[in-house]
Every structure is written in C-alpha cells, then in structure tokens.
Amino acid sequence: MLSLQSVTQRFGAIAALNDVSLEIAAGEFFGLLGPNGAGKSTLMSLAAGLRAPTAGTVLLQGRPLTGPANAARRALGLVPQNLALYPELTAEENLRIFGELQGLRGAELRARIDESLTSVQLADRRRSIVKTFSGGMQRRLNLVAGLLHRPTFLLCDEPTVGVDPQSRNAIFDYLQSLNRAGVTIIYSTHYMEEAERLCSRIGIIDQGRILALGSVDELITQLPFEDEITFPQNATTAPLLPRLGDHGEVSSSNGTHRFRPRAGYPLSAFFALTESLGLPPRLFVSQRPTLEAVFLHLTGRRLRE
C-alpha cells in the first residue's frame, strides 16, 4: 500500500528523517511509536504527499504522491494532530465543506454526513457551533472529516491528544471497525497502551530513524531479558538491591523497584535469594516485559523535545 524507500527529510541542518525505509501492506493497522520530536509527524506529512522528501521515494500503491492534483492521494485520508476544523461553523457545515472539497455533492454528501455524525455519536449536535464542543467531541469530528470520501488508506497523527477516556475509546472502536472493513491505517502515537491495543505491527522511531519493526511479541524478543520482577521500594527490600547488581538491571520509580534478570539467570535463583533474606513471596510480582520496556530500551530514558 505504502512504500518509503531510503527517505530523508531535512529542515536546514536538521534531519527530521534519516534514510528511512518502510513498507506498509494493504489492510495493516500499523503503529508509529516514538517520543516527541522523533519524526512521526514528518513521516506522516510525507505519506500524505504534503511535501516531497529531500531524498528517497514515497509511493502509494506504486504511484508517487507529490505533484498537483495527484490521483494517488484520492485513496488516502488524513487526520492531523492539530484540529483542522472551522470553530465558528456547525459540525454539519464543517463536514459539508470537507465533503465538497473531495467532490461530494447532493444526496450522496448528505448521506455521508448523516452516517459520519452517527458513527461518532454527534448526530444530535449537528447544528451546534464547533467551538462549543468539548475537546473529545472536536477530536471525533476531526476524525470523520478525513473519512467522508471513504479512503482506503488512513493516516492518523496522534488523534487522541487531550481527550477524555470515553472519547478515546469511541475513536479506538471506530478505527478498529474501519480496519476490519479493509481500511489500511497508520497511527502515530507516543502512548504505549494505544499502540498495543490497536496495532498489528509497530515501528519504533526516534531521532529520525526506525529503530525496530514488528508485532509486540516480536519486539519484546529484542530485549536482553525475558522477565521483569517488581517489588516495593522500602526498608524491607533494601538489603536485596546490592545482591542483584551482577544478575541484571534494577531501576526504581514511583515507589517501585523493577528487576530485569540477565539471560541465563533463573527465576528460581532470584526467589532462593529472597527466601534467604527472609523476604515473603507476596512482595514480588513476576511478569512478561511490556512494550514500554522495549521503547525505553531503544530510545533511552532521557527527556528531550
């Protein structure tokens, strides 16, 4: 469906994307996961044909995306990170404008507007001014504005920023129904739980490079450890910490220690150690590593913009 071949995008001396190659198959729900400033929105703008790359090639169904009135772009829809709505107009007026820009008219346009507003539970607010909507309502309207022309390929650039849990779930359910109906989706986010819930395959991006690609299970196998053990950060467990340094990585945050054993260190040895120190088993929780662990392993823990 979409192919990026050795794509670089520079803004002056800054390489927002650096030699990125990526193939998205038809029908995928692909997650683009990365911290702020990683290059997600730049990649989305190239995939939408909004700009040509500094180097490399971007193809949608084998056709280039750039150029005036490019036919390839008719197949895609874009839900931008920043709201693309007219706040002084009603929900219905907004959708009519976007529908007409896509060539829809008359009864067909009216039917698409009705269907869109119903699908995101805004039919009863169709004549309300958009600036009176909550953030979640505006996000839901922003989503269907990019779908009136029924694209086969949808780009969602962090579409749930700042919304309430109910609106977030409504957006998730709607996107999943679209994907089941055959729409290919690229979904950019820095929320691990969104990527895990929605995406069949995930690309972790940072500093303009794709660091890893695969399903959640495939990404987890790239970690240098197979288990995580959490336990409380207090005086009772303090004697355990000096005994773990040679056997794995220990990190601490929010009142919790997290121990990640090195390959080959058996859990039985860990629990034998805790027993020798008189620490009760109820203090410890062993679990499979998460996507968050992969993300932090690849991108680091340092905050940056």
N, C-alpha and C positions, 0 to 999 in steps of 0.2 A: 504493500500500500504506500509506504513512505520510505525513501532511501536517502540517507545523508552519507556522502562519500568524501572523506578527508576534508571536512568543513572547518574552516577557521573564520572567525569574525572578530575584527579588530576595531577598536574605537581609539584612534590615535596610537599611543604606545601600549594600550591595554588590550590583551587578547581575552575577550569575553568567552570565546570558544576556541579551543586549540586542537586542530586535527581530529575532529570528532567523526566517527563512522558509526552508523546506526541503521538497522533495518527493522521496520515495523510491519508485521504481517496483517493481512485483512482479518478483521474480527477480533484482534487483540484488545485487551484493556491494559495498556502499558502505563506504568507509573514512572515519572521522572522525579526522583527524590534527591534533594540537596539542600544545604543551608542557604541562607540569604546571600545573594551575590555569587552563587555558584555558576550561573549561566543558564538557568532554567528558562527565564523569560526571553532571553536572546535566542535560544534554540526554538522556542515557540514562535517567535516572530519570523524566523527563517522558514519554519514548517508551514506557516500561514502565507508565505510569499510576500510579506510586508517589506522585506528588504532582501537584497541579493548578498550572498556571503562574500567576504573578502577573498576567500579561496575555497575551492571544492565545489561540489554539486549537490543540489537538493532536488529530488524528483518525487512527484506524487503520481502513482500508478504509471511510472515510466516517463512522465512528462515534466518539463521544467515548470516551476511555479511563478517565476518572475516575468515581468512584461505586462504591458497594458491589456486590460480585458482578457486576461489569460483564462482559457477554458478550463484548465485543470483545477483552478480554485473554486469552480462551481461545486465541486464534490465535497468541499470542506466547510465546516462551521467553526467559529472561534468564540470562546467565552473568555474575555480578557480579565486580567487580575483587577484592574480598575474598572469600576462600573461604567458601562457605555450606554447610559440612559439619559433621556431628557427629563429632568426633575420637575419642570413646570407643566408637563403634559400628563395625561392619564396613562394607565397601563395599556389600555386598548389603543390609544393614539401612538404610543411608543411602538407597539408591535405592528401597527399598520405601516408606519414609516419603514421599519426594517424589512417587512414583507414586500413592500413596493420596491425597495432597493434591490431585492432579489428577484424582481419580475413578477411577483404575485399580484393578482387583481381580482376584483369582484367576489363572486360566491366562494371561490377557492380560498381567497385570502381570509374572508370572514370565517370559513370553516376551520382554517388553520389557527386563527386567533382563538376561537372558541376552544378548540382542542388543547392548545398550549396553556391557556389560563386555567382550564380544568385540571390539567395534568400536574400543575404545581400549586393547586388549591388557592387560586387567586381569582376565580370566576366572579365571586361576589364583590371584588374590589376593582373590577374592570374600568369603572368610570371614576376611580379615585386618583387624585394627583400623586405622582410617584414620590415627591418629596415628603409626603405624609406617611409613607411606608416605613416599617421597621427595616433594619439592615438585612435581616433574613429574607423578608419579602422582596426587597430590591435585588438580592442575590438570585432568588428564584426567577424573577422576571428577567434579569440579565442572562440567565441560562437559556430560557426558551427563546429569547430574542435571537440567539445564534443558531436556532434549530428550525425556524419557520420553513426554510426551504428544503428541509429533510436531507441534510448532508449524510454521506456515507462515512465521513471521516470527521471526528470532532476533536478540537484542541481545547482543553480546559486548563487555564493558567491560574492555579490556586483559587478555585471558585468558591471556597467556603471561608475566606478570611473574615473574621469578625462576626460570624453568625452564631445564633443560638443552637443548642443541640437538636431541637425539633426541626429547624430549617435544614441543618446539616444532614440529618437522616433523610429528610424528604428529597434533598438533592442526590444523596447516595442512591436511594431507591430508584429515582428516575433515571440516573445514569446507568445503573445496572440493568434496568429494563430496556434501555436503548441498546446496550451492548448485547443482550440476549437476542434482540431483534436484528443483529448483524452490523451495528454501527461500530467502526473502529475508533477507539478513544485513546488519546494521550492525555494524561492527567498529571500536572506538576504540583508538587506539594513539599513542605518540609515537616509534615506531620506523619510520623511512622504508622500510627494506627489507621490513617486513611489509606496509605499505600497497601498495608497488609489486608485491609477489608476489601478493597476494590480491585486490586491489580493482579492479573495472572502472571505478569513479568515486570520486573523493576530494574531501572537503570539508576545507579547512584552516581551523581555528578558533583564535582567540586572543582573550583578554580578552573573552570572551562574544559574539564576532561571527564569522560566517562570512566569511572574507577572500577565498576563491576556491573555485570548484567546477569539476570536470571530470576527464577522464582524465589520466593522467600526461603524455601528449603535449600535451594542451590546456593543462595548467598550465604546462608548460615554455615555451610560446609567449608567456606573460605576462612572461617575463624580458626585461630591457633588453639582453641579449646572447644570442648564438646558439652560442657555443663557449666551452670552458674549456681553458686550457693550463696544465699543471702542470710544474714543474721544481724541482730540488733547491735548498734554501736553504743556499748555501755561498759561499765567496770567489770561486769561478769565475763564478757567475752574478750576483754583486753589482753589477757595472757595468751590467747590463741594467736594473735597477729604476728608476733615475732617468729612463730613456728611455721608460718605459711610462706614466707618470702622466697624460699628455694623451690617451692612447688607450684607456683602460679602467680597470678596478678591479683592484687587486692586494691579495690577502690572504695571510697566512702563518700556518701552524700545523704542528706536529709535523714540522719539518724540511723542509716543502714550501711553495713559493710557488704561488699559484693566480691566473692572469691571465684576466680576463673582458673581451674586447675590446668596445668600444662599437660599436653598429650602424654599419656603413659602413666599419669599419677592417678591411681584408682580411688574411687569414692570410698571404698572400704577403708583405705588408709586414712582418709580425712576423718571419717567417723570414729575410727580407732583412736586417733589423736584427740578428738573432742571428748571421748569417753575417758581417756587417761587423765584429762584435765578436770573431769567431773562436770562437764557441761551437758545438760539434758538435751536429748534429740529434738524436743519441741522448739528449741531456739533456731533451728536450721531448716531452710527450705531449699531443696534442690530442684532446678528447673532447666528446661531446654533454653539455650540462648535465644534472644529476640532479634528482630530486625534492627532495633535501636543499638544493640551491641555491635552489629555489623557496621552500621552507619558511623558510630563513634570510632570504631577500629580503623575505618578507612579515611575518615575526614578529620579525626582528632577531636579534642575537647576544647580547643582554644576558641573563644568567642571572636567573631570578626564580621564585618559588613562588607 
